[in-house]
Structures are given as C-alpha cells and as structure tokens.
Amino acid sequence: MKFRSTVAAGMSAALLVGMLGGAVSAQDPVVATPGQDVKMMLLPKFLGILPFDQANQGAMEAATELANPSAFDFVGPTAENSVAGQIEFMTNAPTGGYKVVMLSNNAGDQIGPVAAAAVAAGTKVVTWDSPIPTAEGESVFIAQVDFTETGKVMADMALSILGEDGGKFAILSASPDAANQNAWIAAMQEALASDPKYAGLELLETVYGDDQSEKSYEQAQALLSKYPDMELIMAPTSVGIVAAAKALQDEGLCDSVKVSGLGVPAEMVEYTLNGCAPEFALWSFVDLGYLTYYVSYLIGSGALQGAEGEVFKVGRPISGNDTFTITKDPTRDAGLRVLMGPFTVYNAENVEAAAK
C-alpha cells in the first residue's frame, strides 16, 4: 500500500492554496460532516468480554453523534474460533456492503491478504486495539497507547510490586497471534534488557491462555506448580489477569505471589483490595471505540484518505485532546497509527472509583 509523502502533500496543498488565493491553511484539521451513509462493522477479537463491550459503547456514542443513517454491526467470532472467524467476517464484508471494517486483529499476519482483498473490493480496514503486523490492507491503526511505553509500564509495575531487588515472574498472554500482546511483551523484554534498574527481574516463561477464562486459569495453575519460587504473574490481557488472580486466591497464595498486567477496574476491584493484584493498568476502551468509529467514519466518507500527516478533530475531548494526527507507527515498518493514550495505573487508592 502506498501513502502520500507528508512533506510533499503539505507543500502541494500549500502551493495550490496560495495560487488560488484561498484563506484555508493546509494544516486545518478535517472535521466530520454528520449524516453521511457509511455502513461499518465493529469486529473485535471475539465477543463476550467487557473491554470489547465497552468499545462498542464508545462506538455507539460516536455513531449517534455523527447521525450515520446506517447502524454499524457489532459482530465477532467466539474465543475458540477467533482466527478463522475473523477471517470469515473479513472475507464476507465486501459482499455485505460494508464500507469499513473496524478490526481488533487476533489472526496475526494471516488476515493481511484477506484485508487486502477486501480493500480491493471496496471495503476499507481500520484496526484498533491490535493491528495487522505487516499493515497489509490496513488504512490506519488506532493505537490505545504507545506500545513501547506499554512494556515499560509493565516492567515498572513488576519492579514496584517485587521491590528494588526484583524477583522471578512469568507472563500469561492471550494468543500467540495477538499482535498487540506480542508487541507489548517484546517491549517489556527490551526494557528489561536495556535498563539496569530492571536487572533483578527474571522472566521465567511466557504462556498463552487464548483469552479464554478456563484455559488462562489452568495456565496460571500450571505456572504456580512449575515455578514454586515465582513471585509474580504478569498478564497483559483482561481475561488472563482475572483468571490468574482467581487462581491465586483459590490456592490461598496471594501473600506470596502477585498478579499484575492490564485489566478492567470493574473486574479487578476484589483482587486489588485483597492484595492479589496490587497494581494493574489500562486505558479507556469506551474512548478507544469512540475514536475508532470517528476515524472510520471520516475514512469511509472520504473526508480522510488515511495518509501520514493528516490532522482531524473528533466531537469530544479524549484525555483533554480533540485533535489527532495520522503518523508513522514506530513499532511497524509499514503501518500508520493514530495514538490515543494515556495509561492509568490502578491500585487500592483509585480502583473502586474507576470501577463505578
């Protein structure tokens, strides 16, 4: 996929405006025109968990605000059939008349050729939460946070929980094909290797629960059995962190082993207050769904091309910001992103208020 050069595009637009005597700056942000008919699909990794329901809530807010005559479809596979299911939904999207598929990718690079085929048939692909690693077929990725920063946040939480001397920990991830999970884990490993303050942290193993509660619970139990000297399970997945915390609680091990990672406050209150999960982090999935829908509407209606350097406004502030820019994704060679941010770290002092 080819993208316009930011510098060249900006210079051409500025030159044209100057020649025509126009008063509009090339840097003026794009603003959505409500009421455009843009049929869209919100396709999470799978259905049935709170973060994706919250993203749907945010998307519905944006859809109402933009008065899109076509209601978007919130559809998805089961967790057990996530990869094949996502590929099937993407394959059928052009036939269904969708102008944009909003995808949280759980199929790794497998979905790239399918996304490219959808684009060739007239359906744009905007990713959110988890991108297509090669960016094949993808217009832009709506990044919830900076993925490099995610690794540092997890390393900092591990150090905060285990103390300056560090300790042994394992990672309980989602699926091996989840691009966001893999990027966060790689960023954490990079942080551990590059900063001496993390020298005492020892990563024992990374295991996968496929974002299924029962399997994640079993994987946590297996880690507890395999590594009796393990002091922390780091789970960068909302399903895995709850399952690991429950495993610790059921085994009566919360005094000696802790859980951290990425979780939803409403699901983590009990485990944070009882000491199983002293700290964890997340962003607003409602805001992520809202921003994703807004960008997809702008691209689907032709107001945005999905090019590096484009600036646009959304209808309400997200963390105090209502203007965003499409930029190069520093974590992928070919991808573009819109960065939302920021992280919030939750503990016993703020988790109850956030869960309401």
C-alpha positions, 0 to 999 in steps of 0.5 A: 500500500502506498501513502502520500509523502507528508512533506510533499502533500503539505507543500502541494496543498500549500502551493495550490492554496496560495495560487488560488488565493484561498484563506484555508491553511493546509494544516486545518484539521478535517472535521466530520460532516454528520449524516453521511451513509457509511455502513461499518462493522465493529469486529473485535477479537471475539465477543463476550468480554467487557473491554470489547463491550465497552468499545462498542459503547464508545462506538455507539456514542460516536455513531449517534453523534455523527447521525450515520443513517446506517447502524454499524454491526457489532459482530465477532467470532467466539474465543475458540474460533477467533482466527478463522472467524475473523477471517470469515467476517473479513472475507464476507464484508465486501459482499455485505456492503460494508464500507469499513471494517473496524478490526481488533486483529487476533489472526496475526499476519494471516488476515493481511491478504484477506484485508487486502482483498477486501480493500480491493473490493471496496471495503476499507480496514481500520484496526484498533486495539491490535493491528495487522503486523505487516499493515497489509490492507490496513488504512490506519491503526488506532493505537490505545497507547504507545506500545513501547511505553506499554512494556515499560509500564509493565516492567515498572509495575513488576519492579514496584510490586517485587521491590528494588531487588526484583524477583522471578515472574512469568507472563500469561498472554492471550494468543500467540497471534495477538499482535498487540500482546506480542508487541507489548511483551517484546517491549517489556523484554527490551526494557528489561534488557536495556535498563539496569534498574530492571536487572533483578527481574527474571522472566521465567516463561511466557504462556498463552491462555487464548483469552479464554477464562478456563484455559488462562486459569489452568495456565496460571495453575500450571505456572504456580506448580512449575515455578514454586519460587515465582513471585509474580504473574504478569498478564497483559490481557483482561481475561488472563489477569482475572483468571490468574488472580482467581487462581491465586486466591483459590490456592490461598497464595496471594501473600506470596505471589502477585498478579499484575498486567492490564485489566478492567477496574470493574473486574479487578476491584476484589483482587486489588483490595485483597492484595492479589493484584496490587497494581494493574493498568489500562486505558479507556476502551469506551474512548478507544471505540469512540475514536475508532468509529470517528476515524472510520467514519471520516475514512469511509466518507472520504473526508480522510484518505488515511495518509501520514500527516493528516490532522482531524478533530473528533466531537469530544475531548479524549484525555483533554485532546480533540485533535489527532494526527495520522503518523508513522507507527514506530513499532511497524515498518509499514503501518500508520497509527493514530495514538490515543493514550494515556495509561492509568495505573490502578491500585487500592487508592483509585480502583473502586472509583474507576470501577463505578 
